[in-house]
Amino acid sequence: MAIILGIDPGSRITGFGIINTVGQRVEYITSGCIRTGKGELPERLKCIHESISELIEIHCPQQFAIEQVFMGRNADSALKLGQARGVAILSATLHDLPVAEYSPRTIKQSVVGTGAADKEQVQHMVQRLLKLPGLPQADAADALAIALCHAQTQASLISRAGLHTYRRGRASF
């Protein structure tokens, strides 16, 4: 059993998704968006830190996964995204969580089957994989996709190592 917190960073909207993996099964816990408003960047970063810290304290995840920065056309936006990402990673490390990073293409590939998937395809597959009653909001769906990608990567690594089970930090061959 591992609770995974996935984060889709953004300076105005940061998506979060929390899942629980039990063997091969994945269970939805919660998801949503941290909306920082229109204030100055330092205040928005503080909001991201406080919100992620609160999520960690409430849900006690054992693992943390986040999307890597991609370079867009606007350098200023990329810098703000990088700062939001840094604050999210800091929040995780202050709570002693291991941090895993995945590229947008890897996340889409693991959830949808193609690295060129659009947001609607990601939302649809997240809804199906987690058996949600409706489509999650786009940023929350991205965060859940990040958590699912991490769960799949961890399961694949355990399988490749020839482990039958992995419980409480102990491997069984």
C-alpha positions in Angstrom: 0.0 0.0 0.0 1.4 3.4 -1.0 -0.4 6.7 -1.0 0.9 8.9 -3.8 0.5 12.7 -4.1 0.7 13.9 -7.7 1.2 17.6 -8.5 0.7 19.5 -11.7 2.4 22.8 -10.8 1.3 26.2 -11.9 1.7 29.7 -10.5 -2.0 30.5 -10.6 -3.5 27.0 -10.5 -1.7 23.9 -9.1 -3.5 20.6 -9.6 -3.2 17.9 -7.0 -4.3 14.3 -7.1 -4.0 11.6 -4.4 -4.3 7.9 -5.0 -3.6 4.7 -3.0 -2.0 1.7 -4.6 -2.9 -1.7 -3.1 -1.1 -4.4 -5.1 -2.2 -3.9 -8.7 -5.3 -2.0 -7.6 -5.4 1.8 -7.6 -7.9 3.7 -5.5 -8.9 7.3 -5.8 -8.6 9.4 -2.6 -9.0 13.0 -3.6 -8.1 15.6 -6.2 -8.6 19.3 -6.8 -6.9 22.6 -7.6 -5.0 25.1 -5.5 -6.1 28.5 -6.8 -3.7 31.2 -5.8 -5.6 34.2 -7.1 -4.1 37.3 -8.7 -1.8 38.5 -6.0 1.9 39.0 -6.2 4.1 36.0 -7.0 5.6 35.6 -3.5 2.1 35.4 -2.0 1.0 32.9 -4.6 4.1 30.7 -3.9 3.3 30.9 -0.2 -0.2 29.7 -0.9 1.1 26.7 -2.9 3.5 25.8 -0.1 0.9 26.0 2.7 -1.7 24.1 0.6 0.6 21.3 -0.3 1.8 21.0 3.3 -1.7 20.8 4.5 -2.5 18.0 2.0 0.5 16.1 3.2 -0.4 16.5 6.8 -4.0 15.4 6.2 -3.4 12.5 3.8 0.1 11.3 4.8 1.3 10.3 1.4 4.5 8.1 1.2 5.4 9.2 -2.3 5.4 12.5 -4.2 5.4 12.9 -8.0 5.5 16.0 -10.0 5.6 17.1 -13.7 9.0 18.3 -15.0 9.2 21.8 -16.5 8.8 22.1 -20.2 10.0 25.1 -22.1 7.2 27.0 -23.8 7.4 30.2 -25.9 7.2 32.6 -23.0 10.3 32.6 -20.8 8.6 34.6 -18.0 5.8 32.0 -17.8 8.4 29.2 -17.7 10.3 30.9 -14.8 7.1 31.3 -12.8 6.2 27.7 -13.4 9.7 26.7 -12.3 9.3 28.7 -9.1 5.9 27.1 -8.4 7.4 23.7 -9.1 10.3 24.4 -6.7 8.0 25.4 -3.9 6.0 22.2 -4.4 9.2 20.1 -4.3 10.3 22.0 -1.2 7.0 21.3 0.5 7.5 17.5 -0.2 11.1 17.4 1.0 10.3 19.3 4.2 8.0 16.4 5.0 10.7 13.9 4.1 8.9 12.6 1.0 10.9 11.1 -1.9 10.3 13.2 -5.1 9.8 11.6 -8.5 9.8 13.7 -11.7 8.2 12.8 -15.0 8.1 14.5 -18.4 4.7 15.5 -19.8 5.2 13.0 -22.6 6.0 10.1 -20.2 2.9 10.9 -18.2 0.6 10.9 -21.2 2.2 7.8 -22.6 1.7 5.9 -19.3 -2.0 6.9 -18.9 -3.3 7.3 -22.4 -0.9 5.2 -24.4 0.5 8.1 -26.6 2.8 10.9 -25.6 0.9 13.2 -27.9 -2.4 13.0 -26.1 -4.5 16.1 -25.5 -6.0 17.3 -22.2 -9.4 15.8 -22.9 -7.9 12.3 -23.6 -6.0 12.5 -20.3 -9.2 13.5 -18.4 -11.2 10.7 -20.0 -8.5 8.0 -19.2 -8.1 9.3 -15.6 -11.9 9.1 -15.2 -11.9 5.5 -16.5 -8.9 4.2 -14.7 -10.0 5.6 -11.4 -13.7 4.8 -12.0 -14.7 8.4 -11.3 -18.4 9.4 -11.7 -17.5 12.4 -13.9 -14.6 14.1 -15.6 -12.1 15.7 -13.2 -11.1 19.3 -13.8 -8.2 19.5 -16.2 -5.4 20.4 -13.7 -6.7 17.9 -11.2 -6.8 15.2 -14.0 -3.2 16.1 -14.9 -2.1 15.7 -11.3 -3.9 12.3 -11.0 -2.2 11.2 -14.2 1.1 12.1 -12.7 0.3 10.0 -9.6 -0.9 7.1 -11.9 2.3 7.4 -14.0 4.3 7.1 -10.8 2.3 4.1 -9.5 2.8 2.4 -12.9 6.5 3.1 -12.9 7.0 1.8 -9.4 5.0 -1.4 -10.2 7.1 -1.9 -13.3 10.4 -1.5 -11.3 9.2 -4.0 -8.7 8.2 -6.4 -11.4 11.5 -6.1 -13.2 13.4 -6.7 -10.0 11.6 -10.0 -9.7 9.8 -9.1 -6.5 6.5 -10.7 -5.7 5.4 -8.3 -3.0 6.7 -5.1 -1.5 5.4 -4.2 2.0 6.6 -1.7 4.6 10.0 -1.3 2.9 10.7 -5.0 2.7 10.9 -7.0 -0.5 9.8 -10.6 -1.0 11.3 -12.6 -3.8 
